[in-house]
Amino acid sequence: MLLTTHFCLIGQNREKAVLDYIEKYKDFAMLEMQEYKIPASITLAQGILESGRGTSELARKGNNHFGIKCHNDWKGKRMYKTDDAPNECFRVYNNASESYRDHSKFLAEGTRYAFLFELKITDYKGWAKGLKKAGYATFPAYANVLINLIENYDLTQYDQMVIKGKFDSKKVKEKIKNDTKNKSNNVSFQSKVKTKVKKENKFSAPPSEFEIVGKTSDGRYIRSNNNVKFIYGKEGEDVFYVAEMLGIYDYQIIKYNDLGKRRVLKDNEIIYIEHKKNKAAKGYYSHTIKQGETLSHVSRTYAIKLNKLFKMNNLDENSILSIGQEIRLR
């Protein structure tokens, strides 16, 4: 069966999840706008993006909707999760309203984001670009994603409700007061270090023949490598087009493939359309570096997350690989 229907359903489910998130948390965003002068549209867009529409581990287990890390001044509960670096400390809240309030304080009470409050409260584009400029997120297209979310879901309507005095904060405050649900324990996500055992590859060469598992809406094959679906890119193709075709966000394509600031694809480039795995498929234990190969090449070849390869091999982005060097895959 073709996967076109499958990806249409993904798009529909994503759309519903976004709308459900907006309906559930719009009042919190408007309350924060009223009290801290942060556009509700920006707060909602950040919440949608940072929490994965409320489905991320941080949001579910820690009620952390904005990916705010502990920092030195945090005295509350905490949980550990790999983000930009292994086992980073993130704040844990008793409920979502605490997360929304802490997000407001995080932006309003320091000097780092002070310049944003000089913008017009209706200037959501300025806020989005300013958040990226100030380093709120390392993702290159962060501002554009926020702007797209705001415009696609008409989030500025909530800004206007506050501005025009149509928002009743008393009901929301009462709701927050009675909110005793979704309390989180102090959870720790420590990575487990496995003993390194060198094994010979069961297979003599990297995977080159891939199972066809379906087709995209434009007729190209969807293949599977290490149980991770991918397509081949076309010369000059834009990431945004691929994302729209598959019913996912462009930032997901960028993240899954470690594209950084690059948005234009190369001909026959492997483009993963879901998260790569933490290790190679069974039978692939190591890879010998050849002329011109990088760790990104190894990541794409075996469908392994780049950060996992760094960790397994005690390497980082500045490491220089040498011809003949053995790279652990499992």
VOMAR-714854 format. One record per residue: residue in one letter; x, y negated, z of N, C-alpha, C, O in turn. Coordinates in steps of 0.05 Angstrom, whole numbers, padded with zeros to 5 digits, always signed. Each point is the difference from the previous one (the first is absolute). Example, Ala and Ser with C-alpha at 12.3 -4.5 7.8 and 13.67 -1.06 7.14 Angstrom:
% VOMAR-714854
A+00264+00114+00156-00018-00024+00000+00018-00024+00000+00021+00000+00013
S-00028-00021-00027+00016-00024+00001-00015-00022+00014+00010-00022+00004
***
This chain:
% VOMAR-714854
M+00017+00024+00000-00017-00024+00000+00017-00025+00000+00021-00001+00014
L-00028-00019-00029+00016-00025-00002-00001-00014+00027-00020+00002+00014
L+00041-00017-00008+00001-00015+00025-00011-00028-00002+00002-00015+00019
T-00013+00008-00043-00011-00027-00003-00022-00005+00021+00000-00021+00013
T-00018+00041-00010-00021-00003+00020+00012-00002+00028-00010-00015+00016
H+00031+00031-00012+00013+00000+00027+00010-00028+00007-00005-00010+00022
F+00018-00004-00041+00011-00026+00006-00022-00021+00000+00003-00021+00014
C-00025+00025-00028-00023-00018+00002-00011+00001+00028-00007-00020+00012
L+00005+00045-00001-00010+00003+00027+00019-00012+00021-00009-00012+00019
I+00035+00014-00024+00020-00014+00017-00006-00030+00001+00000-00012+00021
G-00004+00001-00046-00006-00029-00001-00025-00007+00014-00001-00020+00014
Q-00020+00037-00017-00025-00006+00014+00002+00002+00030-00010-00017+00015
N+00025+00037-00006+00004+00004+00029+00016-00023+00011-00005-00010+00022
R+00025+00001-00037+00017-00023+00009-00018-00025+00002+00003-00015+00019
E-00020+00011-00039-00017-00024+00000-00019+00001+00024-00003-00021+00014
K-00009+00044-00008-00018+00002+00023+00015-00005+00026-00010-00013+00018
A+00035+00024-00016+00016-00003+00024+00006-00030+00005-00001-00009+00023
V+00007-00005-00044+00006-00029+00003-00025-00015+00009+00002-00016+00018
L-00024+00022-00031-00025-00014+00008-00009+00007+00028-00009-00018+00015
D+00013+00043-00007-00006+00008+00028+00018-00015+00020-00009-00009+00021
Y+00034+00006-00029+00019-00014+00018-00008-00029+00003-00001-00011+00022
I-00006-00002-00044-00008-00028+00001-00025-00003+00018-00001-00018+00017
E-00018+00035-00021-00025-00002+00016+00006+00004+00030-00013-00013+00016
K+00031+00031-00010+00006+00006+00028+00016-00021+00014-00005-00005+00024
Y+00023-00009-00038+00019-00018+00013-00002-00029-00008+00015-00017+00009
K-00034+00010-00027-00003-00028-00009-00005-00019+00023+00010-00023+00000
D-00025+00031+00020-00006-00017+00023+00025-00007+00016+00003-00022+00009
F+00014+00042-00005+00025-00005+00014+00017-00020-00015+00011-00018+00012
A-00010+00020-00039+00016-00018-00016-00011-00029+00002+00015-00019+00001
M-00042+00017-00001-00012-00027+00002+00004-00012+00027+00004-00024+00003
L-00005+00041+00018+00006-00010+00027+00028-00011+00002+00005-00021+00012
E+00014+00035-00024+00028-00009+00001+00004-00026-00016+00016-00017+00008
M-00031+00015-00030+00001-00025-00015-00010-00023+00017+00011-00022+00000
Q-00033+00026+00014-00012-00021+00016+00018-00008+00022+00002-00024+00007
E+00013+00042+00005+00016-00006+00024+00029-00006-00006+00013-00015+00015
Y-00002+00026-00037+00028-00003-00006+00006-00013-00027+00023-00005-00007
K-00044-00002-00008+00003-00014-00026+00016+00016-00020+00014-00012-00016
I-00018+00038+00016+00012+00017-00021-00023+00009-00018-00020+00010+00010
P+00022-00014-00036-00023+00007-00018-00009+00029+00005+00016+00018+00000
A-00042-00015+00003-00011+00027+00004+00006+00018-00024+00004+00024+00003
S-00003-00036-00027+00006+00015-00024+00028+00012+00001+00004+00023-00008
I+00015-00038+00018+00028+00010+00003+00001+00022+00021+00012+00021-00005
T-00024-00025+00028+00000+00020+00021-00012+00026-00010+00011+00021+00005
L-00034-00023-00018-00013+00024-00010+00017+00014-00021+00003+00025+00000
A+00008-00040-00019+00017+00012-00021+00024+00014+00012+00007+00022-00008
Q+00006-00035+00028+00022+00012+00013-00008+00026+00014+00014+00020-00001
G-00037-00021+00014-00010+00023+00015-00005+00023-00019+00007+00023+00006
I-00020-00029-00029-00006+00021-00020+00026+00013-00010+00003+00024-00001
L+00017-00041-00005+00025+00009-00012+00017+00014+00021+00009+00023-00005
E-00004-00036+00027+00018+00011+00020-00010+00026+00013+00016+00017+00008
S-00042-00015-00005-00012+00024+00014-00008+00021-00020-00011+00021+00008
G+00015-00025-00034-00009+00019-00020-00030+00004+00002-00011+00022+00000
R-00004-00045+00002-00029+00000+00003-00009+00013+00026-00022+00012+00001
G+00039-00013+00020-00007+00011+00026+00008+00029+00003-00007+00013+00020
T+00020-00001-00040+00006+00029+00000+00029+00006+00008+00007+00023+00004
S+00010-00043-00001+00028+00005+00006+00003+00012+00029-00018-00003+00016
E+00040+00016-00012+00005+00012+00027+00001-00022+00021-00009+00004+00022
L+00021-00026-00029+00002-00022+00020-00028-00010+00007-00005-00006+00024
A-00012+00004-00043-00027-00010+00005-00017+00020+00015-00014-00007+00019
R+00016+00032-00027-00016+00021+00013+00009+00007+00028-00017+00003+00018
K+00043-00001-00014+00010+00009+00026+00008-00023+00018+00000+00002+00025
G+00008-00025-00037+00009-00022+00016-00017-00025-00002+00007-00021+00012
N-00029+00022-00027-00016-00024-00005+00016-00024-00010-00008-00023+00005
N+00030+00029-00018+00018-00021-00011-00007-00003-00029+00008+00016-00017
H-00023-00038+00011-00009-00004-00028+00018-00017-00017-00004-00004-00024
F+00025-00007+00036+00017-00019-00015+00030+00008+00000+00017-00016-00008
G-00011+00040+00017+00027+00010-00001+00020-00017+00016+00023-00001-00006
I-00033-00011+00028+00017-00017+00017+00018+00018+00017-00009+00018+00015
K+00035-00023-00016+00020+00016+00015+00002-00011+00028-00009-00022+00006
C+00023+00037+00011+00001-00007+00029+00015-00026+00005-00011-00018+00014
H+00034+00014-00025+00017-00023+00005+00007+00000+00030-00011+00015+00016
N+00029-00033-00008+00011+00000+00027-00020-00008+00022+00002+00008+00023
D-00022-00024-00031-00019-00011+00020-00024+00017+00004-00017-00007+00017
W+00015+00030-00030-00024+00017+00003+00001+00017+00025+00019+00016+00003
K-00038-00018+00015-00001+00014+00025-00021+00022+00000-00003+00015+00020
G-00013-00013-00041-00022+00019-00001+00007+00027-00009+00024+00007-00002
K-00044+00009-00004+00004+00027-00010+00013+00000-00027-00001-00021-00015
R+00014+00043+00008+00014+00000-00026+00000+00028-00012-00005+00020+00014
M+00009-00019-00040+00003+00025-00014+00023-00003-00020+00006-00022-00009
Y+00005+00045+00001+00024-00001-00018-00007+00013-00026-00012+00022-00002
K+00021-00035-00019-00006+00009-00027+00021-00010-00019+00010-00022+00003
T-00003+00039-00023+00020-00009-00020-00014-00019-00020-00020+00007-00012
D+00033-00031+00009-00010-00020-00019+00023-00008-00017+00009+00015-00018
D+00002-00039+00022+00024-00009-00014+00024+00015+00010+00020+00003-00015
A-00021+00007+00040+00022+00015+00012-00013+00023+00016-00024-00002+00007
P+00040+00022+00000-00011+00023+00015-00010-00008+00028+00013-00017+00014
N-00035+00028-00005-00010-00002+00028-00001-00029+00009+00011-00007+00022
E-00024-00010-00037-00004-00028+00009-00023-00001+00020-00018+00015-00001
C+00020-00035+00019-00019-00003+00021-00023-00019-00009+00005-00022-00009
F-00029+00032+00012-00024-00016-00007-00018-00004+00024-00001+00017+00018
R-00013-00039-00017-00018-00006+00022-00025+00017-00001-00010+00007-00022
V+00000+00001+00045-00024+00015+00003-00021-00016+00015+00007-00013+00020
Y-00032+00013-00029-00021-00016+00012-00023+00018+00009-00003+00022-00010
N-00013-00032+00028-00023+00015+00010-00022+00001-00020-00016+00020+00000
N+00014-00040-00017-00021+00000-00020+00008-00019-00023+00020-00014+00003
A-00035+00014-00024+00007-00016-00024-00001-00030+00006+00016-00015-00011
S-00034+00006+00028-00002-00029+00006+00025-00010+00013+00008-00023-00005
E+00005+00039+00021+00026-00007+00012+00021-00004-00022+00017-00018+00001
S-00018+00036-00021+00019-00002-00022-00004-00026-00016+00020-00013-00007
Y-00045+00006+00002-00006-00024-00015+00009-00025+00016+00010-00019-00012
R-00015+00019+00038+00009-00022+00016+00030-00003+00002+00011-00022-00002
D+00003+00045+00005+00029-00001+00001+00012-00009-00027+00020-00013+00000
H-00033+00020-00022+00009-00009-00026-00002-00030-00002+00019-00013-00010
S-00040+00001+00021-00003-00029+00000+00022-00013+00016+00012-00020-00008
K-00008+00031+00032+00021-00011+00018+00028+00002-00013+00017-00017+00002
F-00013+00040-00015+00026+00005-00013+00006-00021-00021+00023-00009-00003
L-00044+00001-00012+00004-00021-00020+00000-00028+00011+00016-00017-00009
A-00033+00012+00029-00004-00027+00009+00019-00010+00021+00005-00024+00002
E+00006+00042+00014+00015-00009+00024+00030-00001-00004+00015-00009+00018
G-00005+00018-00041+00029-00001-00005+00006-00023-00020-00018-00014-00009
T+00043+00011+00003+00008-00021-00019+00002+00011-00029+00000-00015-00019
R+00003+00041+00016+00005+00013-00026-00022-00007-00020+00005-00004-00024
Y-00030+00004+00033-00023-00004-00018-00013-00027+00004-00022-00004-00010
A+00035-00014+00025-00013-00025+00007-00007-00017-00025-00021-00014+00000
F+00037+00016-00021-00005-00016-00024-00027+00008-00014-00012-00016-00014
L+00002+00040+00019-00025+00009-00012-00023-00016+00010-00020-00004-00014
F+00021-00005+00039-00022-00014+00012-00002-00029-00010-00018-00015+00008
E+00037+00007-00024-00001-00027-00013-00015+00001-00026-00008-00020-00011
L+00002+00045+00001-00015+00003-00024-00030-00004+00005-00009+00003+00023
K-00006-00008-00044-00029-00001+00003-00010+00028+00007+00010+00020-00010
I-00029-00019+00028-00010+00026+00009-00013+00016-00023-00005+00024+00003
T-00002-00038-00025-00012+00013-00023+00021+00009-00020-00006+00013-00020
D+00032-00019+00025+00021+00007-00019+00011+00028+00005+00022+00004+00010
Y-00039+00016-00017+00008+00027+00005+00025+00009-00016+00015+00016+00009
K-00012-00028-00033+00023+00007-00016+00026-00010+00013+00020+00014+00000
G-00021-00038+00011+00023-00011+00014+00007+00016+00024+00023+00005+00006
W-00044+00004+00009+00004+00017+00023+00013+00027-00008+00019+00009+00013
A-00029+00003-00034+00010+00026-00009+00030-00002-00008+00016+00016+00008
K-00010-00037-00024+00028-00003-00008+00018-00008+00023+00023+00008+00001
G-00034-00024+00018+00015-00008+00023+00007+00023+00018+00022+00002+00011
L-00041+00017-00007+00005+00023+00017+00023+00017-00012+00017+00010+00015
K-00017-00007-00042+00021+00015-00013+00027-00015+00003+00020+00012+00006
K-00021-00038-00010+00024-00016+00002+00012+00001+00027+00025+00000+00003
A-00042+00000+00018+00010+00001+00028+00009+00027+00009+00011+00003+00022
G-00015+00017-00039+00010+00027+00006-00019+00018+00015+00009+00019+00013
Y-00035-00025-00015-00019+00018+00014+00002+00028-00011-00002+00019+00016
A+00007-00016-00042+00003+00027-00012+00023-00001-00020+00006-00020-00012
T+00006+00043+00008+00023+00003-00018-00010+00007-00028+00015-00003-00020
F-00039+00012+00017-00012+00008-00026-00001-00024-00019-00013-00020+00007
P+00027+00021-00030+00002-00023-00018-00026-00012-00009-00002-00024-00003
A-00018+00041-00002-00025-00010-00011-00021-00006+00022-00024-00001-00006
Y+00033-00002+00030-00018-00002+00023-00020-00023-00004-00024+00004+00004
A+00033-00027-00011-00018-00023-00004-00021+00005-00021-00023-00006+00003
N+00032+00017-00026-00019+00005-00022-00021+00021+00008-00023-00003-00008
V+00031+00023+00024-00020+00020+00009-00021-00013+00018-00024+00005-00002
L+00033-00023+00021-00018-00014+00017-00020-00017-00016-00024+00001+00005
I+00035-00016-00024-00017-00017-00017-00020+00016-00016-00023-00007-00002
N+00032+00030-00009-00019+00017-00015-00022+00011+00018-00023+00001-00009
L+00030+00007+00033-00021+00010+00018-00020-00022+00007-00024+00005+00000
I+00034-00029+00005-00018-00022+00007-00019-00007-00023-00023-00004+00005
E+00034+00004-00029-00017-00007-00023-00018+00022-00009-00023-00004-00007
N+00033+00029+00008-00016+00023-00009-00024+00005+00019-00021+00010-00009
Y+00025-00016+00035-00021+00006+00019-00013-00025+00012-00014+00001+00020
D+00019-00024-00033-00013-00025+00008+00003-00006+00029-00020-00006+00014
L+00044+00009-00003+00004-00003+00029-00001-00029+00008-00003-00006+00024
T+00005-00013-00043-00002-00028+00008-00028-00008+00010-00004-00021+00012
Q-00016+00038-00017-00027-00006+00010+00000-00001+00030-00016-00014+00012
Y+00035+00029+00001+00001+00000+00029+00014-00025+00010-00006-00010+00022
D+00024-00001-00037+00012-00026+00006-00022-00021+00000-00001-00017+00019
Q-00016+00018-00039-00021-00020-00003-00021+00002+00023-00011-00020+00008
M+00006+00044+00001-00019+00003+00022+00010-00014+00025-00016-00013+00014
V+00042+00015-00009+00011-00013+00024+00000-00031-00005-00008-00015+00018
I+00017+00007-00041+00002-00029-00006-00027-00013+00002-00003-00023+00009
K-00018+00036-00019-00027-00011+00000-00016+00005+00025-00024-00006+00002
G+00037+00018+00019-00013+00004+00025-00021+00022+00000-00019+00000+00016
K+00021+00019-00035-00020+00021-00002+00008+00026+00014-00013+00020-00001
F+00036-00022+00016+00010+00024+00014-00007-00003+00030+00007-00020+00013
D-00020+00041-00002-00008+00000+00028+00021+00016+00016+00000+00024+00001
S+00018-00039+00012+00022+00013+00015-00009+00013+00026+00013+00018+00010
K-00036-00027+00001-00009+00010+00026-00006+00030-00002+00007+00015+00018
K-00020-00007-00040-00007+00028-00003+00025+00018-00003+00001+00022+00011
V+00019-00033-00025+00024+00015-00004+00016+00003+00026+00010+00021+00006
K-00009-00043+00009+00014+00001+00026-00013+00020+00019+00013+00014+00015
E-00039-00013-00016-00015+00020+00017+00006+00028-00009+00003+00018+00016
K-00002-00015-00042+00007+00027-00012+00028+00009+00009+00004+00023+00007
I+00015-00042-00008+00027+00006+00008+00001+00007+00030+00015+00018+00008
K-00030-00032+00008+00000+00004+00029-00010+00028+00006+00010+00013+00019
N-00029-00003-00034-00011+00026+00005+00015+00023-00015-00008+00023+00003
D+00028-00031-00017+00014+00020-00017+00020+00015+00018+00021-00010+00006
T-00027+00035+00000+00018+00016+00016+00009+00025-00015+00011+00019+00011
K-00018-00019-00037+00006+00023-00017+00029-00001-00011+00014-00021+00002
N-00006+00043-00014+00025+00001-00015+00024-00007+00016+00018-00013-00010
K-00017+00021+00035+00024-00005+00016+00022+00020-00008-00006+00023-00007
S+00030-00033+00008+00023+00016-00010+00019+00006+00023+00005-00017+00017
N+00006+00041-00018+00021+00006+00019+00027-00008-00011+00003-00007-00023
N+00018+00008+00040+00027-00007-00009+00011+00024-00015+00009+00019+00012
V-00009-00021-00038+00008+00022-00017+00027-00004-00011+00007-00023-00007
S+00009+00044+00006+00027-00003-00010+00004+00018-00024-00006+00024+00001
F+00015-00036-00023+00006+00016-00025+00030+00001-00004+00011-00016-00016
Q+00002+00034+00029+00029+00002-00002+00006+00021-00022-00012+00021-00002
S+00031-00028-00015+00007+00018-00021+00016+00023+00011+00015-00003+00019
K-00018+00027-00031+00015+00023+00009+00024+00004-00018-00003+00001-00025
V+00026+00002+00036+00025+00003-00015+00005+00030-00003+00003+00014+00020
K-00003-00004-00044+00004+00028-00005+00030+00006-00004+00015-00016-00010
T-00008+00040+00018+00028+00009-00004+00005+00003-00029-00015+00013-00015
K+00037-00024+00006+00007+00001-00029+00013+00027-00006+00020+00008+00011
V-00033+00006-00030+00010+00026-00009+00002-00001-00030-00020-00003-00014
K+00044+00005+00004+00004-00001-00029-00010+00026-00013+00009+00022+00008
K-00026-00025-00028-00010+00023-00015+00004-00004-00029+00001-00023-00010
E+00003+00044-00004+00003-00001-00029-00028-00002-00013-00019+00012+00010
N+00017-00027-00032-00026-00002-00014-00008+00027-00010+00015+00015-00012
K-00041-00009+00016-00011+00024-00011-00003-00003-00031+00003+00019-00015
F-00008-00044+00007-00002-00006-00029+00025-00013-00010+00013-00016+00015
S-00006+00021-00039+00026-00009-00011+00000-00029-00009+00022-00012-00003
A-00045-00001+00000-00001-00027-00010-00024-00014+00012-00019+00013+00010
P+00019-00040-00010-00023-00015+00010-00025+00007-00015+00002+00009-00023
P-00025-00014+00034-00025+00006-00014-00002-00016-00026+00005-00024+00000
S-00014+00037-00021-00002-00014-00026-00026+00006-00014-00009-00014-00018
E-00004+00036+00026-00026+00007-00011-00021-00003+00021+00002+00012+00022
F-00022-00028-00027-00019-00008+00020-00028+00010-00007-00008-00002-00024
E-00007+00011+00043-00027+00009-00004-00018-00024-00007+00001-00021+00013
I-00017+00024-00034-00020-00020-00007-00025+00004+00017-00012+00022+00000
V+00003-00042+00014-00022+00003+00019-00024-00017-00008-00021+00001+00013
G+00023-00017-00035-00023-00015-00009+00008-00022-00020+00022+00000-00010
K-00040-00018+00005+00005-00023-00018-00010-00026+00012-00019+00000+00016
T+00031-00021-00024-00009-00027+00008-00022-00009-00019-00006+00013-00020
S-00006-00036+00027-00022-00010-00017+00010-00009-00028-00016-00002-00018
D+00042-00003+00015+00011-00007-00026+00012+00024-00015+00013-00003-00020
G-00018+00027+00031+00007+00024-00014+00028+00012+00005+00007+00020-00013
R+00009-00032+00030+00026+00012+00005-00001+00021+00022-00018-00001+00017
Y+00036+00020-00018+00000+00022+00019+00009-00009+00028+00018-00016+00003
I-00031+00027+00017+00009-00002+00028+00013+00026+00006-00011+00021-00003
R+00036-00023+00013+00016+00023+00006+00006+00001+00030-00005-00019+00015
S+00016+00042-00006+00006+00003+00028+00029+00009+00004+00009+00019-00013
N+00005-00033+00031+00028+00007+00007+00001+00001+00030-00006-00020+00014
N+00014+00043-00003+00001+00003+00029-00027-00006+00013-00002-00010+00022
N-00019+00018-00037-00028-00004+00008-00007-00030+00003-00017-00007+00016
V+00031-00010-00032-00006-00028-00001-00007-00008-00028+00015+00006-00019
K-00038-00018+00015-00010-00007-00027+00016-00024-00011+00007-00018+00014
F-00002+00020-00040+00013-00023-00014-00008-00001-00029-00011+00019-00011
I+00016-00042-00002-00003-00003-00028+00026-00011-00011+00018-00008+00015
Y-00015+00009-00042+00023-00013-00013-00008-00028-00008-00021-00004-00013
G+00037-00016+00020-00005-00027-00007+00005-00005-00029+00013+00015-00014
K-00023-00038+00004+00005-00008-00028+00016-00026+00000-00003-00017+00018
E+00019+00014-00038+00018-00024-00002-00017-00026+00001-00019-00004-00015
G+00027-00013+00034-00012-00026+00003-00027+00000+00015-00012-00021+00002
E+00004+00044+00007-00026+00002+00014+00002-00013+00028+00020+00002+00014
D-00041-00016-00007+00000-00014+00026-00012+00018+00022-00019+00015-00005
V+00031-00017+00028-00009+00015+00023-00030-00004+00006-00015+00018+00007
F+00006-00043-00011-00028-00007+00006-00019+00017-00017-00021+00009+00009
Y+00028-00006-00035-00016+00015-00018-00003+00029+00009-00021+00012+00000
V+00044+00000+00008+00000+00028+00009-00017+00003+00024-00016+00019+00002
A+00018-00038+00017-00016+00002+00024-00030-00002-00006-00015+00015+00011
E+00008-00034-00028-00028-00003-00007-00011+00025-00014-00022+00009+00005
M+00039+00003-00022-00008+00024-00014-00006+00023+00019-00018+00017-00005
L+00034-00015+00026-00002+00022+00019-00018-00006+00024-00006+00018+00016
G-00003-00043-00014-00018-00007+00022+00014-00003+00027-00012+00005+00021
I+00038-00013-00022+00015-00005+00024+00012-00028-00002-00002-00013-00021
Y+00015+00004+00043+00012-00027+00000+00027+00000-00014+00015+00020+00001
D-00007-00043-00013+00026-00001-00012+00023+00002+00020+00021+00011-00006
Y-00026-00021+00031+00021+00002+00020+00005+00029+00008+00022+00006+00009
Q-00042+00012-00013+00005+00028+00006+00019+00012-00020+00018+00015+00007
I-00022-00022-00033+00018+00010-00021+00028-00010+00006+00019+00016-00002
I-00016-00041+00009+00026-00011+00006+00013+00014+00024+00024+00006-00001
K-00040-00001+00022+00011+00013+00024+00007+00029-00006+00021+00009+00009
Y-00039+00006-00022+00005+00028-00005+00026+00005-00017+00012+00021+00003
N-00005-00041-00019+00022+00003-00019+00024-00017+00006+00019-00002-00016
D-00020-00012+00039+00023-00017+00009+00008-00019-00022+00024-00003-00006
L-00043-00010-00006+00005-00018-00022+00010-00028+00008+00011-00014-00016
G-00014+00007+00041+00009-00026+00010-00015-00022-00015-00025+00000+00001
K+00039-00019-00013-00013-00022-00014-00007+00007-00029-00013-00016-00014
R+00022+00039+00005-00005+00007-00028-00029+00009-00004-00011+00016+00015
R-00002-00028-00036-00028+00007-00006-00004+00011-00028-00021+00011-00006
V+00042-00012-00010-00003+00010-00028+00014+00027-00001+00023+00003+00009
L-00037+00016-00021+00010+00028-00001+00017+00005-00025-00001-00014-00020
K+00017+00036+00022+00016+00008-00022-00013+00024-00013-00017+00013+00011
D+00025-00007-00036-00012+00022-00015+00007+00026+00013+00024+00005+00006
N-00044+00013-00002+00004+00027+00011+00010-00001+00029+00011+00020+00009
E-00014-00042+00004+00008-00002+00029-00020+00015+00017-00024-00003-00003
I+00034+00020+00021-00018+00014+00018-00012-00020+00020+00014-00014+00013
I-00041+00013-00012-00014-00018+00018-00018+00017+00017-00021+00010-00009
Y+00028-00009+00035-00016+00015+00019-00025-00016+00007+00001-00024+00003
I-00023+00038+00000-00026-00013+00006-00010+00007+00028-00024-00005+00006
E+00041+00017+00010-00006+00005+00028+00027+00002+00014+00021+00001-00013
H-00022+00000+00039+00025+00001+00016+00017+00024-00007-00010+00022-00004
K+00036-00026+00001+00019+00022-00003+00002+00015+00026-00009-00009+00021
K+00022+00032-00022+00002+00018+00024+00025-00008+00017+00017-00015-00009
N-00016+00027+00033+00022-00005+00018+00025+00016-00008+00022-00005+00009
K-00026+00026-00024+00022+00018-00009-00007+00013-00026-00023-00001-00009
A+00043+00013-00003-00004+00013-00026-00016+00026+00002-00004+00010+00022
A-00005+00000-00044-00015+00025-00001+00019+00023+00009+00024-00003-00002
K-00036+00024+00011+00016+00023+00009+00018+00010-00023-00009+00001-00023
G+00033+00005+00029+00019+00009-00021+00019-00021-00008+00021+00006-00013
Y-00027-00031+00019+00018-00023-00006+00012-00011+00026-00014-00014+00015
Y+00039+00021-00010+00012-00007+00025+00020-00023-00002+00004-00015+00019
S+00009+00012-00042+00019-00022-00003+00002-00008-00030-00008+00015-00017
H+00019-00039+00013+00004-00010-00027+00028-00011-00003+00009-00014+00018
T+00004+00022-00039+00028-00010-00005-00001-00025-00017-00011+00001-00023
I+00021-00023+00033-00001-00026-00015+00017+00001-00025+00023+00009+00000
K-00035-00018-00022+00014-00002-00026+00004-00029-00007-00010-00018+00014
Q+00025+00013-00035+00007-00027-00009-00025-00017-00003-00020+00008-00014
G+00020-00031+00026-00022-00019-00002-00024+00004+00017-00019-00016+00000
E+00018+00038+00015-00023+00006+00017+00000-00015+00026+00021-00006+00011
T-00044-00002-00002-00004-00014+00026-00018+00017+00017-00012+00020-00009
L+00009-00028+00034-00018+00014+00018-00029-00004-00009-00017+00017+00004
S+00011-00040-00017-00027-00004-00011-00006+00020-00022-00022+00010-00002
H+00043-00003-00014-00003+00020-00021-00007+00027+00013-00018+00014-00010
V+00032-00007+00031-00005+00025+00014-00029+00001+00012-00014+00020-00002
S+00006-00043+00013-00027-00003+00011-00021+00006-00021-00019+00014+00005
R+00022-00026-00029-00019+00004-00021+00001+00028-00011-00021+00012-00006
T+00045+00000+00003+00003+00026-00011-00014+00022+00016-00013+00018-00011
Y+00015-00021+00038-00011+00021+00017-00026-00008+00015-00010+00015+00016
A+00001-00040-00022-00024-00010+00014+00003+00000+00030-00017+00010+00015
I+00039-00022-00006+00006-00003+00029+00000-00030+00006+00011-00015-00015
K-00022+00008+00038+00001-00028+00008+00029-00009+00003+00017+00014+00012
L-00011-00038-00022+00027-00010+00000+00010-00003+00029+00023+00006+00005
N-00040-00016+00013+00010-00004+00028+00006+00026+00013+00017+00001+00018
K-00030+00021-00026+00006+00026+00012+00027+00010-00010+00015+00013+00015
L-00009-00019-00040+00027+00008-00011+00022-00015+00015+00020+00011+00007
F-00025-00037-00003+00020-00016+00016+00005+00013+00027+00023+00004+00008
K-00045+00003+00005+00002+00011+00027+00013+00027+00001+00018+00006+00017
M-00026+00012-00036+00011+00027+00000+00030+00000-00006+00014+00018+00010
N-00004-00038-00024+00028+00000-00009+00016-00022+00014+00023-00005-00008
N-00034-00007+00029+00014-00021+00014+00011-00022-00018+00023-00009+00002
L-00041+00000-00021+00007-00021-00019-00018-00023+00003-00020+00001+00015
D+00027-00024-00027-00018-00023-00001+00001-00012-00028+00013+00010-00018
E-00026-00033+00015-00002-00012-00027+00027-00010-00011+00003-00003-00024
N+00016-00001+00042+00026-00009-00008+00020+00022-00005+00023-00005-00008
S-00031+00030+00013+00018+00023-00004+00007+00004-00029-00018-00003-00018
I+00043+00009+00012+00009+00005-00027+00004+00030-00004+00015+00013+00015
L-00029-00002-00034+00002+00029-00005+00023+00006-00019+00006-00016-00017
S+00006+00039+00020+00022+00008-00017-00008+00025-00016-00016+00016+00009
I+00028-00014-00032-00006+00024-00017+00008+00025+00014+00022+00002+00011
G-00040+00018-00010+00006+00025+00013-00010+00000+00029+00001+00021+00013
Q-00011-00043-00003-00009-00002+00027-00026+00017+00003-00018-00002-00017
E+00016+00018+00039-00023+00016+00005-00021-00016+00016+00006-00011+00021
I-00030+00010-00032-00022-00014+00014-00020+00021+00010-00011+00015-00015
R+00007-00016+00041-00019+00019+00012-00029-00007-00007-00007-00024+00000
L-00009+00044-00007-00028-00005-00009-00020+00011+00020-00024-00008-00002
R+00032+00025+00020-00019+00012+00020+00013+00001+00028-00012+00009+00019
***
